Amino acid sequence: MSDPDKTPVFLVALLVEDHPGVTMKIAGMFARRGINLSSFTGAASEKKGFSRIILKVEGDHQVFEQIYKQMNKLIEVVKVKTLYPDNSTLRELALVKVTLKKEYGRAAVMSLNEIFRNKVIDVTRKTMTMEVVGSSDKIDSFIELVGERAVVREVARSGTVALYRGEDSIFLD
Amino acid sequence: MATKKPKDEKTLTGTGIVKKVLKDSGNTLLFGYPGGAIMPFFDEIHNDPDITHILMRHEQSAGHAAEGFAAASGKLGVCMTTSGPGATNLITALANAYYDSSPILAFSGQVATHLIGNDAFQEADLIGATMAVTKHNYLIKDVKDVGRVFKEAIHIATTGRPGPVFIDFPKDIQLTDSKQKHPVPDRINLAGYNPNIYSKAASRQIKYALDMIMKAKYPVILAGGGISIANAHSELEELVNQLKIPVVYTLKGKGIISDDHPYTLGLIGMHGRMRSNFAVAETDLLIAIGCRFSDRITGDLNQFPGQGGAKVIHIDVDAAEIGKNVPVDLPIVADAKMALTEMNSQLRTRLADPKLPKSQSWWHRWIKDIKQSEGIPNIVKKGPRKGIYPEKVMYELNRILKPDDVVVTEVGQNQMYAAHFLNIAKPRCFITSGGLGTMGFGFPAAIGAKMARQKSEIWLIAGDGSIQMNSHELATVKQHRIKVNIVILNNKYLGMVRQWQELFHDKRYAGTDLGMENNGKSEYWPDFIKLAGAYGLNGRKVNDPKKVMDALKESRESKETFVVEINTEPEANVLPMLPPGGALNSYYSVEGKQESIYNCFRRLPRVEAEAENYVFKVDVKDPKKLGKKR
């Protein structure tokens, strides 16, 4: 699936103190250093007062190293770890709303849903909304394929969330 | 509005807690400017004999003065302003402190908490505005947090890689009674902040570093401002004396090692000494300590250091600086003092080994030669044909400066002349705006420096452009009886920009002429001596190169701030100079000719360092001058 021309992407998992303005500080750091942030997902963690943020960043090894070090410098950031597909479980969720095409109808979309194991969460006479869960690549390819048989009207994606595989985890000692 | 005194004498209001934290931590000198939202704090410190407040004439100056104090003393600098415009005026000073890693605690009043977000009078979002220019910032929303926040802020500002910390302090919280018996926590608990000081790993890395240094043939030490921040001057000197290898320094590193030390080559970078840049271009191992490889130091990154072929050891307390601009072969994340102490002790053991091969001796002779050869240009010694050249002023200053005197510079040509030519013997005696290059920094910083070093003479080297950015501080020095020797190099231009226009923009002096031609007569404003007079201060105008010394002496003897206005050659350039982003083959020599640095050095005893047999060849006919084969 990997395209050699594509900019490499890596995931950074942060455990941060849940203060107002923390997300601004993290996002501001990316803007200031001119680094492309392709997704930013954050919400409360298992520990009160701390949030878990997963960033997806485009860039080479040097960019990665800078991100890692600059994130560590932010006072509210307690832990910084890198996640790779082979050491972690990655998931993204997308809600995809399509308008059906007369020549294909609903069945064409449904057959794709079956292959991708999507849940249909809303249906009208003309439209259909699906919940797609999986890797970013899986969601990309679903959107591409469903676009051949229906008109993709709206896509809302959660950004990637991830945890270490196995017994490793990122938590406060 | 008077501060509401708590009924129970044992509890404190928000401002009372701040005063307690400042006093307990020994930070009783404050630079500030009042206003609506900070009035409760000013009321709190009014007539308090333990607190000294220096009333500046602009909030930016308050920030710079705090930084000047921090730079001269090594302690925390504290400044405070009111909300809105007061706080936004502080941002330049915060940015300056951030780039130069100065420990600054800055706090400003803010509109009352219930008004925040309503676009109230003199409200500004300072958390957003200061985010990119501070090490950390806080908005206090509960009086119970005041003690903790100020204590944490001081800790963060002064530890690890120091930096400015800003606190937004709403007026209602300043006035609220905390009703706490212990409003300041005993311990600081910051889960996400572990300033990287030293680790066992660093000690192992230092062993590898020494292996590399011992093998290197032309090693050079690059000393940065981090050494000064870590107070590791004597450790550096010991290392240099043990290793006997040359030292070059960055702008912020000036003063760390005496310019008279036999192994000091001098400033490197765009306006660095040719010999320093040449040494870095020829090195095979650069040992960088406490510096961040700014573009003004490196020039073309592909050719830095050692024309791109040298190895680099980088010691810095901030891991994020290592490998940011220059690829590093051996990173050491450590406080400079601890790293150098460890390095010295390991080195003592190694050098005691009699089997150690004596290498590098040609390198020492080369340094000696090069130091003798690239002396002070004749233009400095003999004086120019007519008019006063700034080099001449620096030459005279070197004669009048005492080792404990502190030199503070503004930004521009004056700064580069001072950094290049002045002999600074002691640490914390050269204060300048490095990373941000803030015109107007010098004068307020000189005020701060004087507050830190009451017994020392403070010399402000200024240009006529930059002194005008904060000349209103003449009122501050008069009011608070602060003595600063102000030396204005008046070339009637924004000299550095004009120099670039001359070199890179076909002499189109757009916007850099500070005077005017009127009917064949040149006019210039202000008359700096009259300006000083308006503030009740004295000065001396100098037009004759022979009178420079007299004026400097008069200034030194003066009891209060004295202005020496020296009318220098208008189109004098700071040379030598490396063009921005350029490599060493496009050097502007002292004579202003653009040539390769290697050509410049052909005039010096030419070194052909043949590493295999350590032959020291001198490009002269006399074979007796050839180095002996080992």
Contacts between the chains, C-beta under 8 A, distances in Angstrom:
chain1	res1	chain2	res2	distance
A	16	B	192	7.5
A	17	B	191	7.0
A	17	B	192	6.3
A	20	B	139	7.5
A	21	B	127	5.7
A	21	B	128	7.9
A	21	B	131	7.7
A	21	B	139	7.6
A	24	B	128	6.9
A	24	B	131	6.8
A	25	B	131	6.0
A	28	B	131	5.5
A	28	B	132	6.3
A	32	B	132	5.5
A	62	B	323	7.4
A	65	B	323	6.2
A	66	B	320	6.9
A	66	B	324	6.5
A	69	B	319	5.0
A	69	B	320	3.6
A	70	B	320	5.4
A	72	B	319	7.1
A	72	B	320	7.5
A	73	B	318	7.3
A	73	B	320	5.7
A	74	B	192	7.1
A	75	B	135	7.9
A	75	B	136	4.8
A	75	B	156	6.4
A	75	B	190	6.5
A	75	B	192	5.4
A	75	B	193	4.9
A	76	B	192	5.6
A	77	B	192	5.2
A	78	B	191	4.7
A	78	B	192	4.2
A	172	B	191	6.6
